[in-house]
Each structure stands twice: as structure tokens, then as C-alpha cells.
Amino acid sequence: MATPSPHTRLALRGITKRYAGTVANDGIDLTIAPGEIHALLGENGAGKSTLMKIIFGVVQPDAGRIIWEGRPVQMRDPAQARERGVGMVFQHFSLFETLSVAENIALALGAGAGTPKQLEPRIREVSQRYGMPLEPQRLVHSLSIGERQRVEIVRCLMQDIRLLILDEPTSVLTPQEADELFAVLRRLADEGCSVLFISHKLNEVRALCQKATVLRAGKVSGTCVPSQCSDLELAQLMVGDAEGLEARYDKAEGGTPFLQVEGLSWRNADPFGVSLENLNLEVRAGEIVGIAGVAGNGQDELLALLSGERTLQGHDAERIRFLGEPVANLRPDARRRLGLAFVPAERLGHGAVPDMSLANNGLLTAYQQPGMLRGRLIQRSRVEAFAADVIRRFAVKTPGTAAAAASLSGGNLQKFILGREILQQPRLLVAAHPTWGVDVGAAAAIHRALIELRDAGAAILVISEDLDELFQISDRLAALCDGRLSPQHRTEACAASDVGRWMAGQFDAPSLSTAA
């Protein structure tokens, strides 16, 4: 085994971590040099999250050594890791929702950094410089998923860091914003800061990272120089069998309109929130309509109105229709009885109850399915069978139906939530960010499931920041900007530049010749 160079920023040697019934990390070696942007790749459940938590002091390894700048160390807790110059942005956010952006950042930086009020100018300056504008006084609970991730990234970048760990940092960024972030990371690397970059977007890894370590089933399956590999070769290192990862799907013509949104306007009482202005949208049976947009442009508000979490009364109830019938005044359970299924943007806490078993999480939305209830009594065997069917058909990696939702990796929980909704055979599926933060194998499986549901006659609405995903699976495309929705166009008539203009609010696209 090679002795770490005194010029090595971080070296892991033989890191092993066991949990009941599984070995999360099995003898992992990893070396990162100063100024190096190093990718950590692997499918969901491969051990990436555990390894990152060990580096950041959240989890203690059962065996192995951590060598920091040539000296063996123990990262006892995150505070000690931060003192050494390690910053980390988790995929699942660690923010206090009732506090402001500035208060959250002040807590992370400690008393010596100044009061929240004193930090506000610096927060604005840093966030603007990195292309992730934030309003320091805004309360976190009012932020979209994408805006919350901006807080995490900016909070980390305001520290005096020597190793920056980023877990799926571009999941909610446009390609242009991702390019701006990459420019920042390259600048940091030029100044000597090391970057450990975790992403399932292989084109990003190839463009940004000098080296990559690939994990599979808790072990290092290989190392490579990403720029010298194709996406398919990287995917094969990650999942072994790369079948279906480069699938191209035929575009479909929708049939009968199922979801119709006409002249929908909604005024947001939150001064930092987004109001919706005269939205018109149609989703037909047997098609997928994709909506692009930068996070915080009205996606959350639209999803709440479509799912029934927020209702409209009086004449406004007619603004949203299922098969011609007004539904905007109906609660979520009533809309589900009409055929709606919903995959929210936030997995834990919204899509699933963290401490509840998978079986009970399945029951949460599938209780109206035949056999789930007899009168008011839960039929436990049917509930267990339904959850087991989701696990089997969507290849969810878990010990079983009794496992808590919080015990699953992000991608596996996403597969469970999506599978739970699809197996209810909905007539309309509204899915927010269906493959956010999942590995290439899971993303391919989710895309196939959506296409199969479309081909079975369902109407599907997908809201995503991933333009590649939207172009791959959508039959028609639109974009949200500042609460306004562009017209929908056939995907094959669109270019990425067209969608980019819509995302910026420029809805006139003279290059388009065919509109749906």
C-alpha cells in the first residue's frame, strides 16, 4: 500500500463501515490532492453517502485510517472537520425552516463570524458571485427545493475551506447555472482547494473532474480519468450492466385531454413567494408533457394547486379540470379518486414519512386501492403485499417492507415513491423531479416506467430542471418563468436554446415551426 504523500490533502486507507445486515464501506482507498476536483461515483446504495459522512465526521468508521495533509487524524464530529477546513453540502438539507437564510448561515459559521445582520451583505455578495442569488432575510420554509440547496452551497462557500464535498450540487440548476458553478469550482481548485464531487450526471463529471473513484456494493470497482471515458464506460463501472442506459423513446401523440388548466392565476401572500399569472396547460391521455424552469419560478405553487394541497373556490374552481370537470376546489383524496397520482419534489417529509415503514408509507397514498381496507380496518397482508410488489418491480434496495423510509438511499426512496404511485394505475401522474439525485441505472428504470405508463394511456406531467431528461421522455415541452408558463411545443420541434429562452421568460420562439 502506497504511503500518502505529505502533499496529499486527504487519503483514506481501508475504510470499512458495517451496519446491521450490510457492509456499507468495505476496505475503501481514496486519495485527493490539493487543487484536485475528484469525482465519487456509484449507483444508489453503493456506499457514497456513508463514505462522505465518515470524511465529515458524522459517522465513525469501524476500521481504516483517515490521513489529512500527511497526518493520521480522527474526524470526531462535523465541527472538528470544519475546523480542519472540510465543508460539505448534503443532498438532504440540514436547515432550520423557521429561521432566515442569514440565521442559518450564522449558526453554521459560529459566533466569530458575526451576527446574521452583519453577514447579510456578504451573503448577497457571495450568492450573486456564484450565480445563486439569495435574499438573506427570507425564511427557509418559504424557499423552494432549489433555493434551499443554494443556501447549503453558499453557506459552505463562505467558510475557509480546503476540501469542499458536494453531493449532487447541480440537481436543481440550469445548464447555464451549472456552468457558472463549475467556473467557481475551477477557481477554487486553482487556488488549492480540493473538491470531492458526487454527481449522477456523467457529462458533468467528464467535463469537470480530473479523477474519479467508482464504488459498487461498498467496494472500489475502479478508478479512471473521466475525460478519457465515455458516459457509457463510466456507467458500466458504476452498474455493471449498462443495458437501457442510452435508450431513445419514440414520441407519442396524445389523445383525449385529461388535465386542462385555463387562465389560472393565483396571488401568493408570501412577499418572497411566486404568484402564478394566467397559466394555460393541457395534458392528454397517452403523452408526457415536460415543464422546465429554474427552481423558484412557480413550480411549487403549481404543484400545490394541481395536487390539491392548495384549493381554489368559486369561479376559480373551474380553472383546473379533469376530463372537463372542475377540480380546483377538491382536496387531494378526492382528486386521487378521480385518477390523480402525485410524486412531490421533497422525498422525506412530503413523499414519505421518514420513520414510518415502507409498508405504511405505501398505505399513505394507496389506501383507496381495492383490498387495502375492509370498512375502516387495515388489511395488513394486502398492505405488505403492495409494498413488496413495489420493491420487487422497481428494484428498490432495502431489507424489506418493514424498513423505515429514512433508511433508504435517495435514489431507492425515489424509486419506491414513484413505484407506489405508478402501481395504482393512475389516469394522471404529476411527477416533480422524478430522477433528482438518482444514479444512471435508477434513472433509466424510472424513465422506462414513465414511458410504459404513458403507453398504457395515462396522462403524465413531469416538472424537472434536467433538460436532458425532459428532451428524452417528453412528447411536448413548456417552461415556467416568474410564475408564467410558455406555450407547449412538440419536443422534436424544440432546441435546447429555445427552452433556455423560455426559462428566461422569452416565450416568443420564431425558430419553432410546429406548435402543439
N, C-alpha and C positions, 0 to 999 in steps of 0.2 A: 504494500500500500504506500502510495506516494506521500511524502511529508509535505504538508501545506507550506507554501512559500510565505515568508513574512510579509510579502506584498499582497497576499490574498485577503480580500475583505471578509469573506465568510467561507468556511469549509465545514461540511457535515460529513461525519465518518461513522458508518454502520448504524445510523439512526433507526431504532425499532420502537414501535408502539403497538401494544396489544389492547384490545377491548374484548369484552365477553363475546366469544363466538367468532372473532375475526382478528386478523393482523392488519392494522391499517397501514403501517410502515414496516417494511421488512429489510433491514440492513441497507438503508439508502445512503449513498455517497453523492455529494453535490458540492461544487466549488464555484464561487463567484469572485471575479477580480474587481478591483476599483475601476469605476468608469465603464463597467460591462453591463449591457442590457441582456439579461438571461431569461429565457422562456422556460416555464414549468408547464408541461403538457400532460394530458391524460384524460381518459373518459371519466364521467361522473362516478365517484366511488373508488377511484384509483389511489387515493391517499394524499391528494394535493392539499386539501384543506387542513388535514392533520399535520402535515409537514410544515405548512405556513404557521400554524398555531404554536408549534414547537419552537420555530425560529423567533417568534414574537413573545414567547414566554407564557402563552395562555395554557399550554399543555406541556407536561414534563415527559420526556422520553423514558422508556423502560431500559434502553441500552443505547450505546453510541456516544459520540463526542461532538460538541459544538466548538469550533475554533474561530474566534473573532479577531481579525487582524493579527494572526500568528500566535494568539494566546488562547489556551483552553478556557472556556467560560461556561457558566450555567445561567441561562436566561430564566430567572426565578419567577418573573412576572412581567407584564407589559410595561410597567413603569421603569423597570430596570432596562428593558430592551430599548425604550425610548431614550433613556439617559445615554445609552451607547450609540444612539443615532439611528435606530431602526424605526421606520414609520410604516404603517400598514393600513390599507383600505380594504375592509372586509366586503364580501359580496352581500351579506345580510347586514344592514346598517346598525350602528350602535349609537343612536342619537336619542336624546330626551325630547319627546314630541311636544311637551308643554313649554319647552324653553325656546328661546330665539336662536337663530343661526349664530350670532355673536356669543351668546351664553354657552352654547355647546362647544364652540371652538375655544373659549376661555377656559372651560373645565378641562379640556384635553391638554392645553398648553401649560396649565398650572398658574399659581398665584404670581410668579415672577414675570409673566408675560403681559400683565396689565389687566384692567377691568374690561368687561365687554364693550363699554362705551369707548374706551381708549383703543380697542382693537378694530373698531368699525372701519376707519379709513384704510387700514392695512388689508382687511378682508376684501373691501371693494377693489383695492389696487391689485391684489394677488388674483382674485377671481376674474377680473377683467383681463389681466395679462395672460391668463391661461385659457381664455375663451369660455369661461364658465361663470357668467355673471350671477352674483348673489346679492340679495338685499339683507344686510346683517340683522335688521330688526324684525324680520319676518319669523313667525313661529313655525317650527319644524312640522307640526301636524298639518299645516296648510300647504306644504310642499308636495309636488308630485314625486314619483319614484326617481325620476331622472334628476330632479333638483336636489333630492336628499343625497344622491350619490355625489353631486357636485360639492356638497358640504363636506362629505367624508374626504374627498380628494384635496380640496382646498385646506381643510384642517391639517392634513398630513403635510402638505407642501409648505405650510407656514412654520414647520418645525425645522430645526437644524439637523437634517437627516444625512446619513451616509449610506444607508440601504433603504430603498423605497420598495415595498411589496404592494403590488397592485393586482387585485382579484377581479377580473372582468371589468376593467375600468371604462371600456368604450361601449358597454352594453346599451346605454341609453344616449349615445352621442351620434350625431350625423357624421357621414364620412368627412365633411369639412372640419367638424369639431375634433374628430379623431386625429386628423392630420395635424391640427394645432396642438393637441396634446402630445403627439409624437415629437413635434418640434421641441416642446418643452422638455420631454424626457431625454432627447438627444442633447440638449443644452446641459441638463443636469449631469448626464454621463460625461460630457466634455469637461465638466468641472470636477469630475472624480467621483460623483455619486453613483453607486451601484443600483441597478433596478432588477427586481425579480418580477417578471411579467407573466401573469396567468391569463390566458385567453383561449376561447374555442374558435376564434376567428383566425384561421390558419394563414390567410393572406396578410393579416396584420403581423403575425409572428414572423413571417418570411420577410416582410418589409422592414421590421423594426429591430429584431433581436439578432445578436451576434452568435449566440449559442443556445441550445435547447437541451433540457433533460426531460425524458419522457417516462412517465410512470404507467404501469399496468398491473392491476391487482396488488398494489402496495409495494412493488419492486421496480427498480430502474430497468426499463426494457430497452433503453438505448439513449445515446446522445448524438447530436448532429449539429451541423451549421444550417439553420433554416433556409438561408438564401440559396443553398445548393440543393434543396429538396423541393419537390412539387407538393401541392396540397395533398394529393393522393398518397404520396410516400409518407408524409407526416401522419396522415390519418391511419395508415396501415401500422405505423409504430404504436399508435395510441390504442387501436381497437382490434388489430389483427386482421379481421375480415372487413374489407372496405367495400363490400357489395352494397350498391344502392347509394353510396355517398355522393355520386355525381349525377344523380337522377335528373332527368328533364321531363317535365309533365306537360301533356297536351293541354291547350287552353279550351275552356268549355263555354258554351253559350247558355246563359241562364234561361229558365222557363218562367213560371208564374212568379210575380213579385211577392215575396213573403214579408220583408221588412220595408216599410216606407216611412221616411222622415221628411216632412214637408214644412218649410218655413219655421223651423224650430229655433226659437230664441229663448235664452234663459239668462237672467241677470244674477251674477254672483255677488252675494252680500259681503264676501271677504274682500277687503281692499287690495289684497295681494293676489287674489284668485283670478281666474279667467272666465269671462262671460261668453256665452255662445250667441252667434249672430246669424240668423236666417239660414240654418243648415238644411240642405236637401240631400237625401241619400236614399238609394234603393238597393236592396239585396234580394236577388232572385233565387228560387229553388234551383239547385244544381250548379251553383257558381260560388267562387270565393272572391270577395271584394276586399282589397287591402287598403288601409289608410296609413300613410306615412306622416311623419312630423317630428319635430324636436320636442322632447318631453317638456310639459308645462304649457302647451298651447291649446289645452282644452280636452285632451284625451280623457283625463279622469272624470271631468264633468260630463262628457258624452257617455262614457261607460256607465256612470251612475244613473243617468236618465234612461239608458237602454235596459239596464238590468232591473230597474225598479227600486234601487236603493234610494233614489230621489224621484218623487212623483210630481205630476202636474195636474191641475184641476181645471174645471170649467172648459171653456173652448180650447184651451191649450192641450187638453187630454187627447184631442184629435191630431196633434202634431206627430205622434208616433202611432203607427198602425201595424198590426199583424194580420195579413190576409184581408186587409181592408177594414178591420175592426179597430177602433181606438183603444189603446192600452196604456197611455202615459199616466193614467190615474191609478193603475193597478200595482199592487205590491209584488215583490219578487216571486212569492209562491204562486200567485195567480198567473203570472206570466209563464212560469215553468209549466203549469198545467196546459198552457196553450202551445207548448213545444220549445220554449227557450232554454238553452243551456249556456252557462257563463263561466269563463276562465278569467279570473281577475289578474291584475298586474302583480299584486303582492301575494306571494305564496303563503308564507307563515302569517297567521293572524287574520287573513282575508280569505285566501283559498282553502286554508286548513287550520285547525286548532292545534297549536304546537304539541301540547301534552296529551292530546287525545289519540287513541289508536287509529290505525288506518281503517279498520272496520267501521268504527264510529264516524270517522271523517267521511267515509263513503255514504253512510246513512244521512249525513247532514243535508245533502242535496238530492239523494236518490230515494228518500223516504216515500215518495209518491209512486215509485215503481211497484208493479204487481208483486205481492208476496212479502214485501218489506214489513208491513203492519197488518195485524188482524184486529180490527177495531182500533183500540189505542194501544195495543200490546205489540212490542217489537218482536219480530220473528228472528231471533238471533242467528239461527242456522242460515237463513236466507241472506242476512247482512254479511255474515262471514264468507258465504259463497260468492257474493257480489264483489267484495274486496279482493278475494283470492283470484277471481276472474280478471279483474283489472291488473293485478300484479303479474299474472301469467301472460296475458295478451299484450301487455305493454312493457314486458321485460323489466319490471321495477326491481332493483336490487335492494332486498330487505329480508330480514329473518322470517317475516310472516305478517299476518294481518293484525297481530297484537302489538307490533312495533309502533312507537309514537311517531307522529309526523315529523317532529323536530329531529329525530334520529336519522332521517334520510338526507342524502346529499341533495343539493338544489335541483340538479337535473332529474334525479329519481323522483323527488316530490312533484316536480312539474309533470313528469310522465303519469304519475298516479292521478293528479288533479285532472289532467286532460283526459285520461282514460275513463275516469269516473264520469265525466260529462258525456263523452262520446258513446259509452255503453248504454246510456239512457236513450239513445237513438233520437236525438233532438231534431226538430224541424228547422230550428235556427240556432247556430252556435256563434256566440260572440266571444272571441279569444283575444286577450291582451298580451302581447309579447310572448307568444307561445314557446319560443325556444331561447328566451333570455337566459344566458349563463349556462346552457347545457352543452354537452360535448357533441362532436360531429355525428357520432353514431346515434345518440338520442335525438338530435335534431332531424336526422334523416328519417327515423322512425316516426316522429311527430308529424313531419310533412307527409309521409305516406298515409298516416291515419287521417289527416285532414283531407287529402285527395280522395281516399276511399269513402269518407263521409259525404263529400261533395258529389261523387259519382253515384252514391246511393240516393241522391235527390235533396240533400239538406242545403239550406242557405247558410253561408258562412261569412262572417265579418272578422277580419284579422286587423288588429291595430298593432303596429310594430315600428321600431326605429331602424330595423335591419332592412335596408333597401334590397340587398341580395336576396333575402328571404321573400320579400314581397314580390319581386320580379319572378322568382322561381315558382311560387304557388298561386299567385293571384291571377284571376281572369280579367278583373278591372281594377284600376288604381285611382286613388284620390289622395289629398294631403290636407292636414289641418295646420293653420297658422293663425295664432292670436284669436282663437275661437271661431274662425271662418273656415269653411270646407270648400275645397276646389271642386269643380265638376269631376265626374268619374269618366275615365277613358279606358278603352281596351288596352291591356298591358302590352300587346305586341306593337301598338302604335306609339308607345312611350319610350323615351330615352331617359337615362338617369339624370341628365341635365334638365329635362322637363320637370321631373318630380322635384328636383332641387329648387327650381324656380317656384313651384307651388308651395314648397316648405317655407320659402321666404315671403310668401304672400302674393307672388306674381302669378295670378291664375290664368292670364292670357298666354296661351302657348301656341303661337302661329305655326310651329313646326308640326303640330299634330293635324293629321288629315282625317282621322277616324275617331269619332266620339261615340260612346255607347249611349 
